[in-house]
Amino acid sequence: MTAGRTSADMAAPDPAAGSPAGTGPTRDTGWVGFLTGRVTAWVVLALMVLLSGAVFAFAGADASSEAPDTLPTEAESAMVAQIQSEFPDSGSVPAVLVVTRSDGGELGPPGLAAAAAAGERMSEVVGIPAQGPIPSEDGAAALVLVPVEADLISGDEGRDLVADMRAAATEGLDDPMTAQLTGGPAFAADTAAAFEGADFRLLAATALVVAVLLIVTYRSPVLWLVPLVIIGVADRVAALLVGLIGEAAGLGVDASTSGIVSVLVFGAGTNYALLLVSRYREELRRTKDRRGALRAAYRGAMPAILASNITVVLALLTLLLADLPNYRTLGASAAVGLLVAVVFALVALPAALAVCGRGLFWPFIPRPGSGKQAGGGRHSRHAEHALDTGRTPDGFDEEVPPGIWGRIAAQVVRRPVVVLVSCVLLLAVLALGLIGTRVGLSQTEQFRTASESAAGLDSAAEHFPAGVTDPVTIVTRTGTEEQIVQVVQGVDGVVSATPSGRSETGWSRVNVVLDAAPATDRSEDGVNALRTAVDTVPGSEALVGGSVAQAVDTSEGNVRDFTLIAPLILLVVFVILIVVLRSLVAPLLIMTATTLSAVAALGLGTFVTTHVLGFPGLDVAVPLYSFLFLVALGVDYSIFLTIRAREEAATHSTREAMVRAVALTGGVITSAGIVLAAVFVVLGVLPLIVLTQVGVIVALGVLLDTFVVRTLVVPSLFTLVGDKVWWPGNPRRTTLAGHDPHDPRELEDAHA
């Protein structure tokens, strides 16, 4: 009967469970036994605490707040920045004060005098004379340029300096005069202010989300604390190690990078914990030996956890081949974070579970015979029906495990063509959200929080040529600058071109004002036109740079990196799937489904962020970030499912094995997907639009993988292909020792 184990079974030794640590001839003396032993588990925990404490003491602080370089040194705008460091005024960056009237009227002589006085007061703060005021053609605005030492821009000192400059500028202004400080120093200060406290908010929000979801999943007021504390410590250790490694390797790790790493550590670490604890609870329902149950659970969950971790880590490491340094920084940092997460999940967590008793699961303490299949529940009714009719209600030769996931899987494999076609059409429709999407955000569009620097740029753009506060910089060999000016003035969109200094190394500089706002299609066209024009001046060696040109080079770099990295990610994941599943056909099916899901998630997420949240477009970094996480993380759930399906295929047809696999893993994979999606949404706590967009897109993609790809697409594909899906391998050639998919105890997974 399938209603439960017989008394003889209960009395017989359980080969899957092992023996209590330290007793009997079957004592496990290997690594797993060391992790779960009565004494050695405490030793493992003590060692993990000591190692974590050493990292805390040695590192002393989180990752640095210095932003990573966004361009490779060979980019034209990067070369311009390097050459500009040779100019006498290279040590200063202008802050721009925009003076207007709140009623929109002309400034007149009193207004210009007030602007000049504001510039003098700011000059006293920075110790460098101001330039201006420069009136607009309509007379309703004026600009005052105040040079600020470049070394003072970043950090708390820069924020304090900008605050003092703003206070000095507004000190003597009477209504209706208004003054807004913008430019490089102001943007740096406002960015730092926007991120102030963001690390704590992100950590607190992430921990809260994980805690709530763990409580709901485990239905225990105690159990959730163990994985949460371990994952929280892992996150802090990862943050400190990332900072140390970044400093040693010369990688600037800013708040956005450390935020993504923290989300990955919490999300992946929680998924690992869910898998291990779910398997542990399953084993506790089979045996009274809790340490033996933990050993069996560890062996059962470890392959899926390692496969998941290796997949994501190797996918992240492909970013080391990117041209843009910020991608390389994220790849190295996130890989370190995930390696720390898997070490804590596979070392600290099992040791902590071994130290704690079975009562950790209170009030729903799993004991032998406590599963829903015992005592003549629905499982028994299914079994009785099978005995009476020879088949289950769902039409299978083997009994479908109880629970909603088994019933869904049974319906899917009965109509695989209908399900597959419907899902493909749905995913294709979602992908249409990418059509017509603008890619690229201006400097003022990159933050969700309002700032004076962004408002100042907008005010200046109303009264001056759009590019006046952010001119394009051309460096050319001294003696050719006049030719450059003549050529440049004939370029469409150029308002003015003015020589602005020479270096002692034979370079001259020309500032060019465009009529287009930065980071727009027209400004990018203007930069490309300027580069074409200056190439016609013989002997000039002219290069076009400045922040507008940097945006162009960054956009082009993103395109190059996406076309290189995206195929590499797919290749890495495909190879790992081949190794894990020992098949060529199954990985092809999974990769096809995952790729289609990723494109659909990009389309859906783009529609949500632009039409629902109201963002003006996608940041240039969003496509690569999103594709990386969607493929590497999304394929995890298919890995969890197909690894179990391969186990079941040892004694079942592929069709039945897939139904059982969906039923037995449905609860834990769904919980893991919801946790990971929720954690990525928490990225919206940070003020950057790019992080909000990545969080929304990846969260939606994870949910698509959890509820559509894993539940519907993969089972229907495997059903249609049949047993050939495992070619050239054959799961039936080997049967795992101590594992019997027909054993009714396996049905407990459906309720885990």
N, C-alpha and C positions, 0 to 999 in steps of 0.2 A: 504493500500500500504506500501511497505517496503522502499520507497524512503526517508522517513524521518518522523518526528513527525508532526501531524496536528496542525493547529492553536489552536484548543481546547486543545490539549495536551500541547502545549507550554504555554498556559495561566494557565493551572491547576498547583497546587502545585506539586512539585517533591518530593516524599517521600524519595528518595535516597539522595537528595541533602540537605535536612534540611532547616533551616532558617538562615538568617544572624545572626551572633553572637550578642547577646544583644537585639534582637527584636523578637516580636511575641511569641505566646504561645508554639511554638515547639522548642524554643531555647534549644540547647544541653548544659546542665550544668555539664556534666560528665568530665572525664579526657580528652576525645577528644575535647570537647568544650573548656576546659581550654587551651589546646595546640594551638588552632586555633582562640581564641578570639582576638578582636582588641587590647585590653590592655594586657590581660594575656599572649599572645604570646611574647610580649616584656619582660614580667616578666620572662617567661621561658628562653628566650635567655640570659637575664641578670644573672639569676641563673647559667646557664651552663658556662657562661664566668667566674663568680666568682669561681665556683668549679674548673674549669680548671686552673685558676690563682693560686688557693690555692695549687693544685698539683704541678704546676711549682715552686712555692715558697718553698714548703716543701721538695720536692724531690731534686731539684737543679741540677740534672745530670741524664743522661741516664743510662740504665742498665750497670752494671759493665762489665769490659772486661775480668774478670777472667773466665777461661774455667771451665765448670762443670766436676766433676769426671766422668771418662768413665767406671769405674768398681765398682761393689758393694764391700763392705768391706770384704765379705766372699770369694771373688775370691782369688786363690792361689797367683797370682802375686801381688795383693793388700796387702795380708798379708806379703809378702816378703818386699814390700816397707815400711810397718809399722815397721817390725823388723830392717830393715836397718837404720831407724832413730835413733836406739840405738847405732850405731857404732860411733867411734870417728870422722871419716871423713864424717859423714852424712851431715854436713853443707856445703859441697862443691860438685860441679858437674863439671866434666872435659870438657873443650873446647878442640877440637882436631884441630891442625894445620897440614895440609897436604902440604908438600913441594915437588915439582917436577920441571922438566925442560920442558919448552914449546916445545923443539925439541924432547922430549921423551928419551933423553940420560941419562946415569948414572950420579948420583950426584957427586960421588967421594968425596975425603976429603974436597975440597972447598965447595961443596954443603952441606955436613953434618955440616961443621963449620958455614955456613950461617943459616942453620936450628937451630942450637944451639943458635946462636946470636939472631935470631928472638924470640926464646923461652925466652931468658933473657929479651928482651925488653918488651914482654908481661907480664912477671912476675913483672916487675916494675910497670906496669899499675894496676894489680890486687893485688899486694902485697903478692903473694904466689909463692914459687919456682916451676918452670916447670920441667917436667919429659921428658927425651929424649935428643937428637933425637933417634928414633927407626927406623933403616933402613929396607927396604924391601929386600926380598931374591934376587930380580933382580937388586938391587942397584939403581933403578930409582926413588925411593920415600922414604920419611922419615916422621914419625909422631912425633909431639911434643904435650904432654898433659899438659894443663894449668888449674889447679883447679880454679873454680870461686865460690864464696859464693852463696849458693842457694837463699838467700834472695834478691840478686841483679839481678836475672835473669829476672823477670817480670817487666813490666812497662817501662817508659821512661828511668829510670836509667839503666836498663839492655840493652836497645838499645844503649845508649850512651857509656856504657862500652864496648860492642862488637865492636862498631865503633872505639873506641880508641885502642882496641886490634888489629884490622885489620890494622889500620894505623901504629901501632908500628911494626907489623910483616913485612909489606912491605917496611918500611922506608929504610932499608939498603940493600935490595935485588937488585942485578944487573941482567940484562937480561943474559941468558934465564931463570933464576930462577923464579918460581911462588909459591905463598903461598895462600892457601884457608882455611879459618877458618870454621869448622863445629862442630858437637856435640850439646848437649842439649842447652847451652846458645846461640849458633849461630842460631839454629833453632828457638828458642823463639824470638830472635831479628828480624830475617827475617820474621817470621809470623806476628809480630806486625807491621813491615814496610809494609807488603803486605796489611794489613787491615787499614793502615793509610788513613784516608779520605774516607774509603769505606762506612761508614754510610751515609755520605753526598751524595756520588755518588748514593747509592741505593735509598735514599729518593728523590733526584732530578730526577733520571731516572723514578722511579715509578710515581711520581707526573706528570712528563711530559707525560708519556704513558697514564695515566688516563685522563689528561686534553685533549689530542688530541682525544682520543676515545669518551669522553663525548661531545666534540664539534661536532664530526662527527655524533654522535647519536642524539643529541638534535637539531643540525642545528641552534644553537643560539650562538651569541658571548657573551652572558651574563649569561644564565642559568647555564652553566657548573661550573661557579665560586662558586655558593652556595654549591653544594655537595662536590666539591673539597676542599674548605676551611674547611668545617665541618669534612670531613674525615681526612684531614691533622692535624687538632687539635686533633681529636680522636687518631690518630697515636702517636702523641707526648705524650698525656696523658697516653696512654697505655704503651709506652716505659718507662715512669717514674714510673708508678705503678708497672710494672714488676720488675724494679730495686729495688724498696722499698720492695716488697713482697719477691723477691729473697734474699735480704739481711736479712730480718727478718726470713726467713725459712732456711737460710744457703745454698741456691741454687746459684751456680755460673752461671751467665748469660753472655755468651760470645757474640762476634759480630755475629756469625753464628745463634745463637738462636734469638737474637734481630732482625736480618735480616728476618728470617722466620716469626716472629711475625708481623713485619711491612708489609710484603707482604700480610699476611692474613688479616690484618686490612684494608689495602687499597682495596684488592680484594673483600672481603666480604662486606665492607662498600659501595663500589661502586655498587655492585649487589643490595643491599638493596635500595640504592638511585634510581637506575634504575627502580626497581619495583614500588616504591612509586610515583615517578614523572610520570611514564608511566600511572599509574592508575589515577593520578591527572589530567593529560592532557585529559584522556578519560572522566572524570567527567566534566571537564570544557566545553567540547563540548555538554554537556547535559543541563547545567543550567548557568544562569547569576550570580548566587550566588557563588563566588569563595571560600568563607569559607565553605559553605555547600558542595561544590565539594571536598574540601580538607578533610572534615570529612568523606565523603563517600569513598574517595580514601584510607584514613587511615584505615578504617574498612575493606576494601576489600584487602589491601596489607598486613596488619599486620599478619594475620594467616600464610601466606606463609613465611614471614620474620622470625617470631618467630620459625616456624618449622625448617627452614633452620639453624638458629643460634643454636637452641637446639641440632639439629643433630650433627653439627660439634663440639660444645663444649663438649657434652657427649662423642663423639668419641675420642676427645683429652684427656679427663680425664681418659680414659682407660689406657693411658700411665703411670699413677700413679702406676699401678700394675706391671710395668716393673722392671726387675732386674737392668738394667743399669741406673745409675743416670742421664745421659744426656737426656734420654727419659723422665724421670719424670720431669726434669727441663723444657723441651720443652712443655710437656703436660700442666703443670700448667701455664707457661708463655703465651702460645698461647690461652688457655681458658680465661685468664684475658683479653687479647687483644681483643678477639671476643666479650666478654661481654661489653667492653667499646664501641666497634664499633656499637653494636645493640642499646645501650643506646643513642648514638649520632644520630643514624639513626631514632629512633622512638621518640626522644624527641627534639633534637636540629633542625633536618632537617624540620619536619613539622612546628615547630614554625617559622623557617626562611622563609619557603614558605608562611606561613600565613602573615608575615610582608610584604613580597614582593607582588606586585600586579600581575595581569594577564600579564602585559607587560614584565614580566621576560622571557616569551617564545619568545619575539620578535626575528626575524621578522615573525615567523609562530605562531601567537597568536591564541590559540584555543578558539573558541566562539561557542555558540549554533548554529547549522546549518552549521558550517564551515567544517564538516567532508566530506570525499569524497563520502559518500553515498547520500549527499544532492545534489539537482540540476540535477538529471538525469544522473549521471555518470555510471560507470560500474555496480555499485550496482543496479541501476534502470534497466539496461539491463538484469541483472541476474533475477531480480524480474519479469520483463515482460515475460521472457522466462519461468519462473516457472509457471506463471499464464496461459500462453498459452498451455503448455504441461502437467502441473500437476507435473513435476519433473524438477530438475535442470540438467544442462548439464553433471554433474558428476554422475548422477544416484541416487541422494538422495531424500528422501521425503521432507527433509528440505533444505533450501537454504544454500549453502556453503558460508561462509563469504569471501569477496573479498581478494585478495592478493596472493602472491606466496606460503605462508605456507598453506593456505587452499587448493590450487590446489595440492600441494605435498601430503598433508594428504589424500585427496580424492583418489589419485592414490594408496597410500599405502594400504588403507583399501579395495580397490577393488581387490588387489592381495596380501593379507597378507602372504600367504605361500611362494610365490616366494620372496617377500621382506625379510621375516624373515630368510629363508634358506640362501639367498645371504649374509645377514649381519652377520649371525653366521659364515659362511665360511670365510668371510673377517676378522672377529675378531680372528678366530682360526689361520689363516695364520699369522696375525700380532704377535700373541703370540709366534710363533716359533722363534722370535728373542731372546728369553731367552735361547735357547738351546746352550750349550757350553760356556756360558758366565762366565768369571772369576769374582769371587766376592772377594774383598780384594785388597787394594792398599798399597804399601810400603810407608814409610815416605817421600821419594823423589817424589812419584807419586801423592801426595794428593793436590798439589798446581798447578794452571795453570801458575803462574808466575815463571820465573827462579829466582834462588837464589844461593848465594855463598855457603850456607850450603849444599844444595842438590848437587851442582857441586862438592863440596869437598868430599862428600860421594862416588860419582861416581868415582872420581879420586883415592880415597883410595882403592876402590873395584878392580881397575885395577891392583894393585900392592901388595895388602895384601889379606889374607883370607877374604871372603865377610863379615864375622861377626866381624871383628877385632874392628871396631869403635863402635859396639853396642853388647858387649858380654852378654851372658846369665848369670844371677846371681843365685847362689844356696846358701841358708842359711841352716846350719846344726848345730846340737849341737856340742859344742866344744869337741874335742877328737875323733870325727868321720870324720873329714875333709879328712884325708888321705885315709880312706876307700871310701869316696865319690869320690875322685880323681881317684882312681884305677877303680872303677865301671864305672865312666863317660868316661874315656879314651877308654873303649871298645865299646862305643856307636857309631854307624855309623854316620859320618858327623862331629864328634868332632875333631877340630884341636889341641886344647890345653885345659888343665884344671889346674888352678893355685890358691892356697890359697891366700886370699888377706885381711886378717885382722880378728880381733876378737872384740866382744863387751864385756862389763862388765856384761852382763846379760846371759852369757853362750851360745852365738851363734857365729859361725864362718862363713866366707864367702868364696865361691869359684867362680872365674870367668871362664866361659867356652866360648871359641871362636868356632863358627861353620863355616863350609865352605860354608854355604848358606846365601844369602842375606836376610835381614829382610823382613817379610811380604810376603814370598814366601811359596809355598806348602812344599818345602823341609825344610825350617826353622821351620815351624809349626810341621812337622813330627819329626824334631829333638827335639823340646821342649817336645812333647808327649813321645818320646823315653827316654829322660832324666828323666821325671817324673816317668816313669815305672821303670827305673834303680835305682833311689835313694830310691824308696820304698823297695828295697831288702836289704838295709843296716839297720840292727836292731838297734833301739834306736836312730837313727839319727834325726828323725822328720823332715827330709830334705824337703825343699820347693823350687820350681823353679820359678824364677821371672825375672825381667828385661823387657825392652820394647818389645822384641820379644815375651816373654811369655804373656805380656799384650795384644798383638795383638791376640794371640790364645784365651785368655780368653774373649776378646771383641767379637771375631767372634762367639764363643760358646754362649755367652750371647745374641748376636743378634738372633741366631737361636732359643734359648729358648723364647726370648721375642716375636719374630714373631709368633711362634706357639701358644703362649698364647694370644697376643693382637689382631692378625688378626681375629680369630673367635669372640672375644669380640666386636670388631668394627662392624662386620656383625650383631651380635645379638642386639647391641644397636640401630643400624640404623633400623633393622627389627621391633623392638618394637615401635620405634617412628613412623614408617610408619603405623603400625597397629592402633596406637592412632589417627594419623592425618586422615587417610583414612577410619577408622572404618570398616576395611575389613581384611581378612586373605589371600585371593587369590591374590589381587592386590599387596600387599607387597612382596609376594613370587616371582611374575613375575618381579617386579622392582629390587629386590635384585639379582635375577639370571642374569638379563641383566647388572646390574651395576658391578657385580663381573667379568663377562666375559669381559666387557669393561676394567676393571682395569688390568686384566691379559694381555689383548691385548695391552694396553698402556705401560705396563712394557716391553713387548717384542719389541714394536716399538721404545720406548724411548731408550732401551738398544742398539738396532741396530744403532740408530742415534748417540748416544754418543760414541759408540766404533768404528763404521765403518765410520761414516761421520766426527765426531769431533775428532776422533783419540785417545780417552782416552783408557788406557790399560785395564780397566775393571770397574766393579761397586764397589763403596765403600760399606763396609759391612752395613752401616746404610741406604743405598738407598732403599732396598726393603720395609722395614717397614715404613719409612717416606712416600714413594710414595704410598703404598697401603692405608695408613691412609688417605692421602689427596685425592686420587683418589675416594675412596668409599664415604668419608664424604662429599666432595665438589661435586663430580659427581652426587650423588643421589639428590642433591638440585634441579637440573633442572627437574628431573622426579617428584619431589615433587611439584614444581611450576605447571607442566603440569597436573598432576593427580588431584591436588586440584581443578583446574579449570574444569577438565573433570568431576569430581564428581558433581560440581555445575550444569554443563550442563546436566548431566545424570538425574537430577530431572525432566526434561521435554522432554528428547530425549533418543533414544536408545543409548547404549554404543558406538556403531559404529559411530553414528552421533555426539555424545558428544565428542568423541576423535578428530574427524575432526575439530569441532568447537574449542576445546581447543587448538589444535596445531595452528589453524589459529589465534586465539585471543591472544596467548602468544608467538607466533613465533618470532616476532620482538624483544621484550624485553629480552627473554631468549637468543636469539642469541647474542644480544649486551652484555648481562651479561657474557656469555661464552667467548666471544672474549676478553673482558676486563680482566677477571680472568686469562685466558691463557697468555695474554700479560704481566700481572703483575708478574706471576710466572717466565716467561722468564727473567725478570729483575734480578732475583737472580743470574744470570750469571755475574753481575757486581762484585760480591764478588769473591775473588781469590780461594776459596775452590772448588775442583772438585765435592765434594759431593753435594754442593748447586747447581752447574750448572746442574748436572745430575738430581737432584730432580726437578729443575725448568723445564727442558726440558720434562721429563717424565710426570709430572703433567699437563703441558700445553697441550701436545699432548692428554692426557687422557681427559681433559676438553673439547677439541674440538671434540673428539670422542663421548663423552656424549652429547654434544650440537647438533651435526649434524647427528649422526648415532643412538645413543640410544634413545634420546628424540624424534627425528623426524621420525625414521623408526622402530626401534625394539619395543619400548613400544606401539605405536599405532597398529602395526601388532599383537602383543601378545594380547592386549585388544580386538581387533576385533575378533580374533579366539576364545577367551573364551566367549565373549559376556557379557550379563548382569550378569552372574554368577561371574564376576570378582569382584563385590562388596560384595559377600557373606562373612559373614552372614548379612551385612547391606543392606539397600536398599535406595539409594538416593531419590527415588520418594516418600518416606514416609513423607519427610519434604521438604518444599520449603522455601527458604530464604525470609524473609520479604523484600518487595520492590524490589525483583530481578525477572526478567523475561527473561530467556535466549532467548526467541523469540523476545524480544524487539529489533528492528533494531538498536537502539543506541549501543547495545553490539558489533555491528560489527566494531565499531571504534577501538577496541583493535588491529585489524589486521594492522592498520596504525600507532600505537602508537610508 
